[in-house]
Amino acid sequence: MSSTSRTAVVFDLDGTLVDSEPNYYEAGRRLLESHGVTDFSWERHTDFIGIGTRETLEALKEEYGLAAPIEELLAGKNRHYLELARAATEVFPQMRAFVELLHREGVPMAVASGSSRAAIEAVLGGTGLDAYIATLVSAEEVERGKPAPDVFLEAARRLGVEPAHCVVLEDAPPGAAAAHAAGMRCIAVPYVPATVDDPAFRGAGLLLRGGQAEFTAQAAYDFVMAGHRAPAAGG
């Protein structure tokens, strides 16, 4: 099978492969608290799930009138997050099983995330997923973060696989929109239940309305392989 015709799988990281959102929320809460903001809630944090760290902090900087430069805020949040991520990050069990299955079958894999490269490396290293996934793309490395398709297109380029032969796994509407814009099929596993009916998920080839509780490694693998044999309806 040539590299341009084989199927590859591209994972979002946070909320898809790993349940890192509690750590991101706590990192953001600590950062904002250090700048005098004491009312940043989990509910407000969920508004930014699926959006890159820089874009999130740019919005919060404006919202709270923070005087600190964006680079300082980025460095501060990454410092807090890395401390939390190294201490504990949970991999969703069926996602780990899926990664291991794809690895056994020789399916190329990448992670494409809005997180910093340091954060991606810390999480993959701390969870052992780096033994299976070596290709990483951070939104820091491309011009635009999700919902633009840049991180996914760069992942396909690094894997040597055509975008049309990639399947993206995503938990958030901006990521699903990015996958669609990249011309890739998408397995959507919503992290926030309230986003299930978001229009961005309508283009997903497989939408698991129950989120991680509904996701199984075998069903995802069957979807990936069916798409390799023939175009998937609705994808």
Secondary structure, 3 states (H helix, E strand, C coil): CCCCCCCEEEECCECCCECCHHHHHHHHHHHHHHCCCCCCCHHHHHCCCCCCHHHHHHHHHHHHCCCCCHHHHHHHHHHHHHHHHHHCCCECHHHHHHHHHHHHCCCCEEEEECCCHHHHHHHHHHHCHHHCCCEEEEHHHCCCCCCCCHHHHHHHHHHCCCHHHEEEEECCHHHHHHHHHCCCEEEECCCCHHHCCCHHHHHCCEECCCHHHCCCHHHHHHHHHHHHHCCCCCC
